[in-house]
Every structure is written in structure tokens, then in C-alpha cells.
Amino acid sequence: MPILSRKVNIITDAAGNNRKESALTKRQAVALQVAREEVLKLASSAFHRHCIPFFLWKGMDFAYSLYENPDERPMGDIDLLVPMNDAERAWTALANTGFSTAEEQKQLFTYGITGEAKFVLGGVLLELHTHPLYYPSLLPGTVPLPGILRETRTVCGYAAPCWTDTLLYTALHHADSSFLKNYQKTDIRLLAEKMDEKSWRWFGTHAAASGWGNSILKVLVCCGAEIPLHLSDTLQTGNRKGPCGTLGAIMKLRGKKRRVLAWSMFRKVITGMRFQGRN
């Protein structure tokens, strides 16, 4: 049974592809917000039944925790972080609850080749993450991953990473982006305001350990975040080179994971050629 009316569903579907939620009227925005809350409850119940820990991150988390009114943030999708070891169980739990997804994503996601998978229920988008990056193997270093996070905070009754981890994940998520939207820059600035001296030192240590310290620093500066003077030196000393792009991800893999990704990419190319042939 769809959660939204047809009118709102049509707009939501377009928003999922084009990110044009500004076209929503106030009434439709409220309906979409309520629908997301209901979908989050369903996902939460499914995870609790299977004892799968999860954390809110990005979209809905930021809309509720960083802004006075959730409507102030143009994107409020549901983003959930789960430990990599629980990726397959989380996928199955959502699928059995009625969420639809592209089946070809499954092996890529559950093998850890991609760090994100998209699910839809009643026109509402839910993104499941095991890592801040879409291709985790591109990261030359390490970051603390879901399941071993030190502290949490609560957003609308759900657990979320502490502010320090949230800023680290978000800055890393944007580190390979060539363009950031205004609301994404605002997110970073607001997250930076939550930090204290102790938090910045922990952030600097782990951002440098990721191997992308300089890229993370560029994100912070680009967004106008207020950062301590010592952070620049810390991040610039923690850079390592790694392979770039999807090819780089394949080259870093071995055995079965490498075959799965190569075969998936081949199928996508063939599917695209068939689609073009029909048009």
C-alpha cells in the first residue's frame, strides 16, 4: 500500500532522479516528511528484529539535527549506516519488508565493493551505507567504520554517530566531489560549529589516517568551516596516493570480489547497448 498519494509520489519519483524537491508545495513537503518517518520506522523495525545495529547519517539526520526546521534543508532522504559485516542481513531485511531495489547491486554491496545501495518503498528513497565512499577500496588509508564507532547521539529517537564522526564521514564523502551544493556547504559549516578542541584533534588524527587529509581540508575550506590552525598541518602530512576511479577500485581487489565487479560492469554496458538499440 503506497504511503504517499499519487500526486506526491510523482513528485517524489522526479525528486529521486533530479533532486528537485524545491518544487514541492508546503502540504506536499509535510506529506513527504511524514512518509519518510513512516518508512524509517519500518526499516528500523526490520533491523531490530534481526538485531542489526544502524545509524542515521546525512539527509534526514541533518534535516532534523542541524536545522531549526527540517524543511530548511532541501534534501531529507533516509541514509542509514550499517556495519559491513551486517550488509547482507540488512539487505535481506529491507527486501523482506517490501523495499524494492536493483538486484544487480546486491553482490557489489554485500561484498563491500560499493559502500551504498538504494532502496525505495512507497516512492520514498532509502540509501543504505557501509562506508562514507561509494567505492571504499579507493581510500588509501582507514577510517573508523559503523559498528566500531566510539560514541553516538540521538536524532528523533534513532542513534547517529557523534558529531566528530559525522563530520569526518561527511567531509570524506565529499572529498572526491568536484562540486558541492549550497546546502552541502551549509551542512559542513554547521557540523564544524559542533566541534571543540578535543574533537578537532581526534578528527585531524583520523582524517590524516584516511590518506585523503588534503582533500578533506579542501572540503572544509571550500565550505567556509571555522577550523583550528593546527588542523592544516595535521591533514597535509597524512596524504597517500591511491588508484583513481572505478578502474582503480578493480585493480585493488583480488579474487572473487574482483570478478564480481568486473562482471557487473560488463552487464551494465551490455544492458546500456541493448537499451540504445531499442531507441
C-alpha positions in Angstrom: 0.0 0.0 0.0 1.6 3.3 -1.0 2.4 5.7 1.7 2.0 8.8 -0.4 -0.8 9.9 -2.7 -0.3 9.6 -6.4 0.4 13.3 -6.7 3.1 13.3 -4.1 4.5 10.0 -5.5 5.0 11.5 -8.9 6.9 14.4 -7.5 8.9 12.2 -5.2 10.0 10.0 -8.1 11.2 13.0 -10.0 13.0 14.2 -6.9 14.8 10.9 -6.6 16.2 11.3 -10.1 16.6 15.1 -10.5 16.8 16.3 -6.9 14.2 19.0 -7.5 12.4 18.9 -4.1 12.0 22.7 -4.2 9.0 22.1 -6.5 7.0 20.7 -3.6 4.3 22.7 -2.0 4.2 23.1 1.7 1.4 20.5 2.0 3.3 18.0 -0.2 6.5 18.6 1.7 4.8 17.8 5.0 3.3 14.6 3.4 6.7 13.6 2.2 8.2 14.2 5.6 5.6 12.1 7.3 6.1 9.4 4.7 9.8 9.3 5.3 9.3 9.0 9.1 6.9 6.0 8.4 9.4 4.3 6.1 12.2 4.9 8.6 10.1 3.2 11.3 9.6 0.2 9.0 13.3 -0.1 8.3 14.1 0.3 12.0 11.7 -2.4 13.0 13.1 -4.8 10.4 16.7 -4.2 11.6 15.7 -4.6 15.3 14.0 -7.9 14.5 17.3 -9.1 13.1 19.5 -7.4 15.7 21.2 -5.2 13.1 22.7 -2.0 14.5 22.3 1.1 12.4 22.9 4.8 12.5 21.2 7.8 10.8 23.5 9.9 8.6 23.3 12.7 6.2 19.8 13.6 4.7 17.2 13.0 7.4 19.7 13.2 10.2 21.0 16.7 9.1 17.5 18.0 8.4 16.4 17.3 12.0 19.6 17.8 13.9 21.3 20.8 12.2 18.3 23.0 11.2 15.6 24.5 13.2 13.0 23.4 10.7 13.6 20.2 8.6 12.1 21.9 5.6 15.1 24.3 5.5 17.3 21.6 4.1 16.2 20.8 0.5 17.3 17.1 0.7 16.0 14.9 3.5 16.4 11.4 2.2 16.9 8.5 4.6 20.5 7.5 4.9 21.4 4.6 7.2 24.8 3.3 8.1 25.3 -0.4 9.0 28.4 -2.4 9.8 30.0 -4.1 6.8 29.6 -7.5 8.5 25.8 -6.9 8.5 25.5 -5.7 4.9 23.9 -8.9 3.6 21.5 -9.3 6.5 20.5 -5.6 6.3 19.8 -6.0 2.5 17.7 -9.1 3.1 15.8 -7.4 6.0 14.8 -4.5 3.8 13.9 -6.7 0.8 11.6 -8.9 3.0 9.9 -5.7 4.4 8.8 -4.7 0.9 11.6 -2.3 -0.2 12.4 -2.6 -3.9 15.9 -2.3 -5.3 18.1 -3.2 -8.2 19.1 -6.8 -7.7 22.4 -6.3 -9.5 23.5 -4.1 -6.7 23.4 -6.9 -4.1 26.7 -8.6 -4.7 28.6 -5.3 -5.2 27.2 -4.1 -1.9 27.4 -7.2 0.2 31.0 -7.9 -0.9 32.0 -4.4 0.1 32.8 -3.3 -3.5 30.3 -0.4 -3.3 29.5 1.3 0.0 26.0 2.3 -0.9 22.8 0.7 -2.1 19.5 2.4 -2.9 16.0 1.1 -1.8 12.6 2.5 -2.4 9.3 2.0 -0.6 6.1 3.9 -1.5 8.1 6.4 -3.5 10.4 7.2 -0.6 14.2 6.7 -1.1 16.3 5.0 1.4 20.1 4.7 1.0 22.0 2.0 2.9 25.7 2.7 3.5 28.6 0.6 4.9 31.2 3.3 4.2 31.4 7.0 3.5 32.7 6.4 -0.1 30.8 4.8 -2.9 33.9 2.7 -3.7 35.6 2.0 -0.3 38.7 0.4 -1.9 39.7 3.8 -3.3 40.6 5.0 0.2 44.4 4.5 0.6 44.1 4.6 4.4 41.5 3.8 7.1 38.6 5.4 8.9 36.5 4.1 11.9 33.6 2.3 10.3 30.0 1.7 11.6 30.0 -0.9 14.3 33.1 0.4 15.9 32.1 4.0 16.4 33.1 5.4 19.8 30.0 7.4 20.7 26.5 8.1 19.4 23.9 10.8 19.7 20.1 10.6 19.3 18.1 12.1 16.5 14.3 11.5 16.6 14.8 8.5 18.8 17.4 6.9 16.5 21.2 6.6 17.0 23.6 8.7 14.9 27.4 9.0 15.0 28.8 11.6 17.4 29.4 15.0 15.8 33.1 14.3 15.3 32.5 11.0 13.4 29.7 12.7 11.5 31.9 15.5 10.3 34.7 13.0 9.3 32.3 10.8 7.4 30.6 13.8 5.6 33.9 15.6 4.7 35.3 12.3 3.4 32.1 11.6 1.4 32.5 15.0 -0.3 36.3 14.6 -0.7 36.1 13.2 -4.2 33.3 15.6 -5.4 34.2 18.3 -7.9 31.1 20.4 -6.9 29.2 20.9 -3.7 25.7 22.4 -3.5 25.0 25.2 -1.1 23.1 23.1 1.3 26.0 20.6 1.5 28.4 23.5 2.3 26.0 24.7 5.0 26.0 21.1 6.4 29.7 21.2 6.8 29.7 24.6 8.4 27.1 23.7 10.9 28.8 20.4 11.7 32.1 22.3 12.3 30.3 24.5 14.8 29.6 21.4 16.9 33.3 20.7 17.4 35.6 21.6 20.3 39.4 21.4 20.6 39.5 17.8 21.7 37.1 16.8 18.9 39.2 18.6 16.3 42.4 16.8 17.4 40.6 13.4 17.1 39.2 14.5 13.7 42.6 15.5 12.5 44.2 12.2 13.5 41.7 10.1 11.7 41.3 12.3 8.7 45.0 12.1 8.2 44.9 8.3 8.7 42.4 8.1 5.8 45.1 9.1 3.4 42.9 11.9 2.0 43.8 14.5 4.5 44.5 17.3 2.0 41.2 16.6 0.1 39.3 16.7 3.4 41.0 20.0 4.3 39.9 21.4 0.9 36.3 20.5 1.6 36.4 22.3 5.0 38.0 25.4 3.5 35.7 25.4 0.4 32.6 25.3 2.7 33.9 28.1 4.9 34.2 26.0 8.1 36.0 27.5 11.0 38.9 25.2 11.8 41.8 25.4 14.3 45.2 26.5 12.9 46.9 23.1 13.8 44.5 21.2 11.6 46.0 22.2 8.3 49.4 20.9 9.3 47.9 17.6 10.6 45.9 16.9 7.4 48.6 17.9 4.9 51.0 15.4 6.4 48.5 12.5 6.0 48.2 12.1 2.3 48.7 8.9 0.4 48.2 8.2 -3.3 45.8 5.5 -4.3 44.2 4.3 -7.6 41.6 6.6 -9.0 38.1 5.9 -10.5 36.3 2.6 -11.0 39.4 1.0 -12.7 41.4 1.8 -9.6 38.8 0.1 -7.4 39.0 -3.1 -9.6 42.8 -3.1 -9.5 42.9 -3.0 -5.7 40.6 -6.0 -5.5 41.5 -9.7 -5.7 39.8 -13.0 -6.4 36.1 -13.3 -6.2 35.4 -9.6 -5.4 37.3 -8.5 -8.5 35.4 -11.0 -10.7 32.0 -9.8 -9.3 32.7 -6.1 -10.0 34.1 -6.8 -13.5 31.1 -9.0 -14.4 28.6 -6.4 -13.0 30.2 -3.6 -15.1 30.1 -5.8 -18.2 26.4 -6.4 -17.7 25.7 -2.7 -17.3 27.5 -2.0 -20.5 25.5 -4.7 -22.4 22.2 -3.5 -20.9 23.0 0.0 -22.0 23.8 -1.1 -25.5 20.5 -3.0 -25.7 18.6 0.0 -24.4 20.1 2.3 -27.0 19.4 -0.3 -29.7 15.6 -0.1 -28.9 15.6 3.6 -29.2 
